[in-house]
Amino acid sequence: MTQDNRTPSWLPPERAFIVQFYADTMLDTAHMTGRVEHVVSGQVEYFHSMATLLSFITRVLAEVETAGEAEA
């Protein structure tokens, strides 16, 4: 996969996350456990459900957006 350097980045680094699942995680919504890390800030949270995973991502993205507006 290549990226055209002449176009704006559709995958900005401030929106990148690493998601790791525990070895015993079953890929169903009842038992999703692991760790998520925001690449740029280094914020980490351990999650025990899809809801807590998405809550962390939503919160961090809102913080990034607010920080970006403050810089403008």
N, CA, C and O atoms as a GROMACS GRO file, in nm:
protein
  288
    1MET      N    1   0.085  -0.116   0.000
    1MET     CA    2   0.000   0.000   0.000
    1MET      C    3   0.089   0.123   0.000
    1MET      O    4   0.178   0.135   0.085
    2THR      N    5   0.067   0.213  -0.094
    2THR     CA    6   0.146   0.336  -0.101
    2THR      C    7   0.055   0.454  -0.078
    2THR      O    8  -0.066   0.448  -0.101
    3GLN      N    9   0.117   0.561  -0.032
    3GLN     CA   10   0.041   0.684  -0.006
    3GLN      C   11   0.092   0.791  -0.100
    3GLN      O   12   0.212   0.809  -0.114
    4ASP      N   13   0.002   0.862  -0.163
    4ASP     CA   14   0.037   0.973  -0.249
    4ASP      C   15   0.072   1.092  -0.161
    4ASP      O   16  -0.015   1.144  -0.091
    5ASN      N   17   0.198   1.134  -0.163
    5ASN     CA   18   0.244   1.243  -0.076
    5ASN      C   19   0.188   1.380  -0.117
    5ASN      O   20   0.208   1.478  -0.045
    6ARG      N   21   0.120   1.387  -0.229
    6ARG     CA   22   0.064   1.514  -0.274
    6ARG      C   23  -0.074   1.541  -0.217
    6ARG      O   24  -0.125   1.652  -0.230
    7THR      N   25  -0.135   1.442  -0.153
    7THR     CA   26  -0.269   1.460  -0.097
    7THR      C   27  -0.261   1.472   0.054
    7THR      O   28  -0.165   1.423   0.114
    8PRO      N   29  -0.361   1.535   0.117
    8PRO     CA   30  -0.360   1.544   0.263
    8PRO      C   31  -0.364   1.406   0.327
    8PRO      O   32  -0.418   1.311   0.270
    9SER      N   33  -0.306   1.396   0.445
    9SER     CA   34  -0.302   1.267   0.515
    9SER      C   35  -0.440   1.233   0.568
    9SER      O   36  -0.500   1.310   0.643
   10TRP      N   37  -0.490   1.118   0.527
   10TRP     CA   38  -0.620   1.071   0.575
   10TRP      C   39  -0.604   0.990   0.702
   10TRP      O   40  -0.703   0.956   0.768
   11LEU      N   41  -0.480   0.959   0.736
   11LEU     CA   42  -0.452   0.880   0.855
   11LEU      C   43  -0.351   0.955   0.943
   11LEU      O   44  -0.236   0.914   0.954
   12PRO      N   45  -0.396   1.066   1.004
   12PRO     CA   46  -0.302   1.145   1.084
   12PRO      C   47  -0.255   1.069   1.208
   12PRO      O   48  -0.334   0.995   1.267
   13PRO      N   49  -0.129   1.086   1.248
   13PRO     CA   50  -0.074   1.012   1.361
   13PRO      C   51  -0.146   1.039   1.492
   13PRO      O   52  -0.149   0.951   1.579
   14GLU      N   53  -0.204   1.156   1.509
   14GLU     CA   54  -0.275   1.185   1.635
   14GLU      C   55  -0.405   1.106   1.647
   14GLU      O   56  -0.471   1.113   1.751
   15ARG      N   57  -0.442   1.032   1.544
   15ARG     CA   58  -0.560   0.946   1.549
   15ARG      C   59  -0.523   0.798   1.546
   15ARG      O   60  -0.606   0.713   1.515
   16ALA      N   61  -0.396   0.768   1.577
   16ALA     CA   62  -0.348   0.629   1.572
   16ALA      C   63  -0.349   0.567   1.712
   16ALA      O   64  -0.311   0.630   1.811
   17PHE      N   65  -0.394   0.443   1.717
   17PHE     CA   66  -0.401   0.366   1.842
   17PHE      C   67  -0.343   0.228   1.817
   17PHE      O   68  -0.350   0.175   1.707
   18ILE      N   69  -0.285   0.171   1.921
   18ILE     CA   70  -0.242   0.031   1.920
   18ILE      C   71  -0.339  -0.044   2.010
   18ILE      O   72  -0.361  -0.004   2.125
   19VAL      N   73  -0.397  -0.150   1.959
   19VAL     CA   74  -0.489  -0.231   2.038
   19VAL      C   75  -0.431  -0.371   2.047
   19VAL      O   76  -0.404  -0.435   1.945
   20GLN      N   77  -0.413  -0.418   2.170
   20GLN     CA   78  -0.363  -0.553   2.194
   20GLN      C   79  -0.469  -0.630   2.271
   20GLN      O   80  -0.528  -0.578   2.366
   21PHE      N   81  -0.493  -0.753   2.229
   21PHE     CA   82  -0.590  -0.838   2.297
   21PHE      C   83  -0.515  -0.945   2.376
   21PHE      O   84  -0.415  -1.000   2.329
   22TYR      N   85  -0.564  -0.975   2.496
   22TYR     CA   86  -0.506  -1.083   2.575
   22TYR      C   87  -0.520  -1.213   2.498
   22TYR      O   88  -0.612  -1.229   2.418
   23ALA      N   89  -0.428  -1.307   2.523
   23ALA     CA   90  -0.426  -1.433   2.450
   23ALA      C   91  -0.555  -1.512   2.466
   23ALA      O   92  -0.594  -1.585   2.375
   24ASP      N   93  -0.623  -1.498   2.581
   24ASP     CA   94  -0.746  -1.574   2.604
   24ASP      C   95  -0.872  -1.502   2.556
   24ASP      O   96  -0.983  -1.547   2.583
   25THR      N   97  -0.854  -1.391   2.487
   25THR     CA   98  -0.970  -1.315   2.439
   25THR      C   99  -1.042  -1.390   2.328
   25THR      O  100  -0.982  -1.432   2.229
   26MET      N  101  -1.171  -1.405   2.347
   26MET     CA  102  -1.256  -1.460   2.243
   26MET      C  103  -1.309  -1.340   2.165
   26MET      O  104  -1.351  -1.241   2.225
   27LEU      N  105  -1.308  -1.347   2.037
   27LEU     CA  106  -1.347  -1.232   1.957
   27LEU      C  107  -1.498  -1.220   1.945
   27LEU      O  108  -1.554  -1.223   1.836
   28ASP      N  109  -1.561  -1.206   2.060
   28ASP     CA  110  -1.702  -1.174   2.065
   28ASP      C  111  -1.717  -1.056   2.161
   28ASP      O  112  -1.626  -1.029   2.239
   29THR      N  113  -1.826  -0.989   2.158
   29THR     CA  114  -1.842  -0.868   2.239
   29THR      C  115  -1.855  -0.896   2.388
   29THR      O  116  -1.844  -0.802   2.468
   30ALA      N  117  -1.877  -1.018   2.428
   30ALA     CA  118  -1.894  -1.050   2.570
   30ALA      C  119  -1.760  -1.062   2.641
   30ALA      O  120  -1.755  -1.047   2.764
   31HIS      N  121  -1.652  -1.089   2.570
   31HIS     CA  122  -1.524  -1.115   2.636
   31HIS      C  123  -1.408  -1.053   2.557
   31HIS      O  124  -1.319  -1.125   2.512
   32MET      N  125  -1.410  -0.922   2.541
   32MET     CA  126  -1.300  -0.854   2.473
   32MET      C  127  -1.217  -0.784   2.578
   32MET      O  128  -1.262  -0.685   2.637
   33THR      N  129  -1.097  -0.833   2.603
   33THR     CA  130  -1.010  -0.773   2.703
   33THR      C  131  -0.873  -0.750   2.644
   33THR      O  132  -0.825  -0.826   2.560
   34GLY      N  133  -0.810  -0.642   2.690
   34GLY     CA  134  -0.677  -0.612   2.641
   34GLY      C  135  -0.631  -0.475   2.683
   34GLY      O  136  -0.670  -0.422   2.788
   35ARG      N  137  -0.547  -0.418   2.599
   35ARG     CA  138  -0.482  -0.291   2.627
   35ARG      C  139  -0.489  -0.206   2.501
   35ARG      O  140  -0.473  -0.256   2.390
   36VAL      N  141  -0.512  -0.077   2.520
   36VAL     CA  142  -0.513   0.017   2.408
   36VAL      C  143  -0.421   0.134   2.444
   36VAL      O  144  -0.421   0.182   2.557
   37GLU      N  145  -0.345   0.178   2.346
   37GLU     CA  146  -0.252   0.289   2.366
   37GLU      C  147  -0.267   0.391   2.254
   37GLU      O  148  -0.271   0.355   2.137
   38HIS      N  149  -0.275   0.518   2.292
   38HIS     CA  150  -0.276   0.626   2.194
   38HIS      C  151  -0.131   0.652   2.154
   38HIS      O  152  -0.048   0.682   2.240
   39VAL      N  153  -0.099   0.640   2.027
   39VAL     CA  154   0.039   0.645   1.980
   39VAL      C  155   0.107   0.777   2.013
   39VAL      O  156   0.220   0.776   2.063
   40VAL      N  157   0.043   0.889   1.988
   40VAL     CA  158   0.108   1.019   2.004
   40VAL      C  159   0.126   1.057   2.151
   40VAL      O  160   0.234   1.101   2.190
   41SER      N  161   0.022   1.042   2.233
   41SER     CA  162   0.029   1.086   2.372
   41SER      C  163   0.084   0.980   2.466
   41SER      O  164   0.132   1.012   2.575
   42GLY      N  165   0.077   0.854   2.426
   42GLY     CA  166   0.122   0.746   2.513
   42GLY      C  167   0.020   0.706   2.620
   42GLY      O  168   0.051   0.623   2.705
   43GLN      N  169  -0.099   0.764   2.616
   43GLN     CA  170  -0.203   0.727   2.714
   43GLN      C  171  -0.240   0.580   2.693
   43GLN      O  172  -0.255   0.533   2.580
   44VAL      N  173  -0.256   0.509   2.804
   44VAL     CA  174  -0.285   0.366   2.800
   44VAL      C  175  -0.407   0.337   2.887
   44VAL      O  176  -0.426   0.398   2.992
   45GLU      N  177  -0.488   0.243   2.841
   45GLU     CA  178  -0.599   0.195   2.923
   45GLU      C  179  -0.617   0.046   2.897
   45GLU      O  180  -0.602  -0.001   2.784
   46TYR      N  181  -0.649  -0.027   3.002
   46TYR     CA  182  -0.683  -0.168   2.990
   46TYR      C  183  -0.834  -0.176   2.980
   46TYR      O  184  -0.905  -0.110   3.056
   47PHE      N  185  -0.885  -0.255   2.888
   47PHE     CA  186  -1.029  -0.262   2.867
   47PHE      C  187  -1.078  -0.404   2.888
   47PHE      O  188  -1.004  -0.502   2.874
   48HIS      N  189  -1.207  -0.412   2.925
   48HIS     CA  190  -1.269  -0.542   2.951
   48HIS      C  191  -1.396  -0.561   2.870
   48HIS      O  192  -1.470  -0.657   2.890
   49SER      N  193  -1.420  -0.469   2.778
   49SER     CA  194  -1.536  -0.480   2.689
   49SER      C  195  -1.515  -0.386   2.571
   49SER      O  196  -1.431  -0.297   2.575
   50MET      N  197  -1.590  -0.408   2.468
   50MET     CA  198  -1.586  -0.320   2.351
   50MET      C  199  -1.626  -0.179   2.392
   50MET      O  200  -1.572  -0.082   2.339
   51ALA      N  201  -1.720  -0.168   2.484
   51ALA     CA  202  -1.768  -0.036   2.529
   51ALA      C  203  -1.655   0.044   2.594
   51ALA      O  204  -1.642   0.163   2.568
   52THR      N  205  -1.574  -0.021   2.680
   52THR     CA  206  -1.466   0.053   2.745
   52THR      C  207  -1.355   0.086   2.646
   52THR      O  208  -1.291   0.191   2.658
   53LEU      N  209  -1.330   0.000   2.548
   53LEU     CA  210  -1.234   0.029   2.443
   53LEU      C  211  -1.277   0.152   2.364
   53LEU      O  212  -1.198   0.245   2.345
   54LEU      N  213  -1.401   0.152   2.319
   54LEU     CA  214  -1.452   0.265   2.241
   54LEU      C  215  -1.462   0.393   2.323
   54LEU      O  216  -1.443   0.503   2.270
   55SER      N  217  -1.491   0.380   2.451
   55SER     CA  218  -1.497   0.497   2.540
   55SER      C  219  -1.361   0.565   2.548
   55SER      O  220  -1.352   0.688   2.541
   56PHE      N  221  -1.255   0.486   2.564
   56PHE     CA  222  -1.120   0.541   2.569
   56PHE      C  223  -1.085   0.611   2.438
   56PHE      O  224  -1.037   0.725   2.440
   57ILE      N  225  -1.109   0.546   2.326
   57ILE     CA  226  -1.077   0.605   2.196
   57ILE      C  227  -1.154   0.735   2.175
   57ILE      O  228  -1.097   0.834   2.129
   58THR      N  229  -1.281   0.734   2.209
   58THR     CA  230  -1.364   0.854   2.193
   58THR      C  231  -1.312   0.968   2.280
   58THR      O  232  -1.303   1.082   2.234
   59ARG      N  233  -1.277   0.938   2.405
   59ARG     CA  234  -1.228   1.041   2.496
   59ARG      C  235  -1.097   1.101   2.445
   59ARG      O  236  -1.080   1.223   2.445
   60VAL      N  237  -1.005   1.016   2.402
   60VAL     CA  238  -0.875   1.065   2.355
   60VAL      C  239  -0.891   1.148   2.228
   60VAL      O  240  -0.828   1.253   2.214
   61LEU      N  241  -0.975   1.103   2.136
   61LEU     CA  242  -0.996   1.181   2.013
   61LEU      C  243  -1.059   1.316   2.043
   61LEU      O  244  -1.028   1.415   1.977
   62ALA      N  245  -1.149   1.321   2.141
   62ALA     CA  246  -1.209   1.448   2.181
   62ALA      C  247  -1.102   1.541   2.240
   62ALA      O  248  -1.103   1.661   2.213
   63GLU      N  249  -1.011   1.485   2.319
   63GLU     CA  250  -0.901   1.564   2.376
   63GLU      C  251  -0.811   1.618   2.265
   63GLU      O  252  -0.770   1.734   2.270
   64VAL      N  253  -0.779   1.535   2.167
   64VAL     CA  254  -0.694   1.576   2.055
   64VAL      C  255  -0.761   1.688   1.978
   64VAL      O  256  -0.697   1.786   1.941
   65GLU      N  257  -0.891   1.674   1.953
   65GLU     CA  258  -0.966   1.776   1.880
   65GLU      C  259  -0.969   1.908   1.957
   65GLU      O  260  -0.949   2.014   1.898
   66THR      N  261  -0.993   1.901   2.087
   66THR     CA  262  -0.996   2.021   2.170
   66THR      C  263  -0.860   2.089   2.174
   66THR      O  264  -0.852   2.212   2.167
   67ALA      N  265  -0.753   2.011   2.185
   67ALA     CA  266  -0.618   2.066   2.186
   67ALA      C  267  -0.586   2.133   2.052
   67ALA      O  268  -0.520   2.237   2.048
   68GLY      N  269  -0.631   2.073   1.944
   68GLY     CA  270  -0.609   2.130   1.812
   68GLY      C  271  -0.682   2.262   1.793
   68GLY      O  272  -0.629   2.353   1.729
   69GLU      N  273  -0.802   2.273   1.847
   69GLU     CA  274  -0.879   2.397   1.840
   69GLU      C  275  -0.813   2.506   1.924
   69GLU      O  276  -0.816   2.623   1.886
   70ALA      N  277  -0.754   2.470   2.038
   70ALA     CA  278  -0.689   2.566   2.124
   70ALA      C  279  -0.564   2.623   2.058
   70ALA      O  280  -0.528   2.739   2.081
   71GLU      N  281  -0.497   2.541   1.976
   71GLU     CA  282  -0.375   2.586   1.907
   71GLU      C  283  -0.407   2.677   1.789
   71GLU      O  284  -0.323   2.756   1.748
   72ALA      N  285  -0.526   2.667   1.734
   72ALA     CA  286  -0.563   2.744   1.615
   72ALA      C  287  -0.589   2.889   1.645
   72ALA      O  288  -0.621   2.966   1.554
   0.00000   0.00000   0.00000
